[in-house]
Amino acid sequence: MQSFQIHTVYSPWYLLLCLAAGIGISWLLYRKSGPWPTGLRWFLATLRAVLVTLVCFLLLEPYTRRIKQEELKPTVVLALDNSESVALFTPKDQLNSALQALDGLAERLRAKGLRVEYEINSADSAVTNFAEIPFAAPVTNLHALLETGRRKYQKENLAALVLISDGIHNQGPTPTFQNYAANVYPVALGDSIPKPDVVLEELAYNKVNYSGTSFPVQARLRHTGFAGTTVTVLLQEGGKTVQRQNVTLPRSTDVPVSFQVTAAQPGKKHYEVLVQGPDAEFTKLNNQRHAYLDVVKGKLNILLAAAAPHPDVKAIRSALITNPLLNVEVVLGPFQNPKFQSPYDAAILHQIPNSNGMGTNWLQRLRTANVPSFYILGSQTDFNAFNNLQAGITLPRPSIQFDEVQPLLNAKFQRFATEPIAKGRIRTWPPAAVTFGDWALGGSTEIILYQQVGNVQSTKPLLVYKASAPAPTAVLLTDGSWQWRLSEAADHGEAQIYDDLMTHMVQLLANRRDQKRLHVYPVKDEFNVSEEVILQADVYNAVQEEVFGQTVSLTLTREGGQQTRHRFKHEQGGEGLKLGALPGGVYRYSATTQADGQTHTDTGEFLVVEQNLEALQAVADHELLNQLAQRSETRLYYPTQLAQLEQDLLAANFKTILRSKEEEKNLLEQSWYYILLLVLACAEWALRRYYGSL
């Protein structure tokens, strides 16, 4: 049902003046008899009066309003947990029968006037029935499944969320502590009776270790029904057994097993712990786990130097020490001086160069040693000296005035990966002061954070990076980032995004190019099997300026020697090489490209972590589903009780609602009005011409 209305900005009483103007002009033109019959003269006068009235009507700033009303039926979302655990621990016949019954339930509810929608974990396309759904999701995030249904249909008269799951939840917030926009009706799959089983439940190890040292890999076994049985636990690397232990399972269900490992060479390491359990156990899918770790030569030496004590220093140091690979030396002028005992891999210079000259000699030594630098600017910065550093951004005419700006993440910056929650959290960080002026970006400088003034998103930079080799630079235009860390920690209990941003910036700077012309690197060192693997590249000319347009050829080798070949274009702001989701393991790559008529190469490696979470718990967690039902004041259902579920949904008497949608549009922007004016003018002109007068 639609309605069409015309309104004016000014009082509609002014329409009488428009009508008077139309009648007056028409009377002046047709008051004397002409070569037309009397009836025709009155008709022509009416056409002219209407035409003039409609033209004058535009002075009242008219606009149209269309009101459309539509019925929204109650929406019931059937949210199916299609994770691997459901198919692993639910008998196939029972599962197929339950899925067919759910499809039948959906049809009956639609016949009763309800709208029924399907949702599953990580759906790539629309789901029309459950009978053909593959149970292949590697993790279970019940909160994300319910939240997807809520987000998609909350404005579509969402009435109920029917969650079909075994209750095993191993990723994301626990759903029993969350609020949803509709009542949750859980349907329990799987078997809640414990099975005779041996489970390798946990591996504990340091992800970063130093070459030549010994480090532990600790496993924890859990068993049901095998007390007194002896099992063999193997530690393997590259498919070869490195160590083995025979363990007799005690009456207690938890059994610790520890291996001591020594890695002589630096690099990514992949160990697998495997339990050779009894033949009578329920499944062997949970008898192995993977350990992925990084063996390094030593820590990166980072200098954090400030011209004077400042809250930024503590905030940045607190962020950097969350990364065990960084050794941070803090220097506060004028009380301390950098030691320069060992080469610095990167330096963070807070308000250096300084207006009072503090730290100038430190800066000179760092630049002579080609140390990558992260400049943090503020009210005490010497902008003339800073402009001469050619750090990728300049302020030719600094002002004594400041803008209060919020950070805004540049989604196109691809040199390191950010968490999915980063964009939303960064937008909530409080404003910080930035020196007002026309900031000028240098060539090949990339923006990481933009400035947002109030609600206005600008293209002015706030945090930039310049990939000049051998000493890349980064510049943060404010000395108020300490507020960001405090705010995020207060709102979320931790400052994860701020800490990641600072550590990623330092690692990006400290990753020296060593005059190489080609540098290929992953956007993160470790990926999950469900994540997309992305590689980026930098190419430099003979004077170490970044250039673009080259084609990079890459050979990817996984454990076992399998190789794949790829090609991608190196473009400014490009997406790099997207490899998609890969199986777990250590991957090594070699890349080549042509620049200035020469062939340049680079090599590297990254990890893809396989967690195998779905097989860890062979018992359905119906208690979690029951708690969800109690929180929604519903009840827990089983596949044999779908008829009762149907009755309860219908008995809830969900209401159809009417939704009105209004659309307002300026009459000056609508072509039909001009066509009407043209028709009136042309009709009058044609009649006058035909009957002998213009």
Secondary structure, 3 states (H helix, E strand, C coil): CEEEEEEECCCCCHHHHHHHHHHHHHHHHHCCCCCCCHHHHHHHHHHHHHHHHHHHHHHHCEEEEEEEEEEECCEEEEEECCEHHHHHHCCHHHHHHHHHHHHHHHHHHHHCCCEEEEEECCCCCCCCCCCCCCCCECCCCHHHHHHHHHHHHHHHCEEEEEEEECCCCCCCCCHHHCCCCCEEEEEECCCCCCCCEEEEEEEECCCEEECCCEEEEEEEEEEECCCCCEEEEEEEECCEEEEEEEEECCCCCEEEEEEEEECCCCEEEEEEEEEECCCCCCCCCCCEEEEEEEEECCCEEEEEEECCCCHHHHHHHHHHCCCCCEEEEEEECCCCCCCCCCCCCEEEEECCCECCCCCHHHHHHHHHCCCCEEEECCCCECHHHHHCCCCCEECCCCCCCEEEEEEEECCCCCCCCCCCCHHHHHHCCCCEEEECCCCEECCCEEEEEEEEECCEEEEEEEEEEECCCCCCEEEECECCCHHHHHHHHHHHCCCHHHHHHHHHHHHHHHCCCCCCCEEEEECCCEEECCCCEEEEEEEECCCCCECCCCEEEEEEEECCCCEEEEEEECCCCCCCEEEECCCCEEEEEEEEEEECCEEEEEEEEEEEECCCHHHCCCCCCHHHHHHHHHHHCCCCECHHHHHHHHHHHHHCCCCCEEEEEEEEEEHHHCHHHHHHHHHHHHHHHHHHHHCCCC
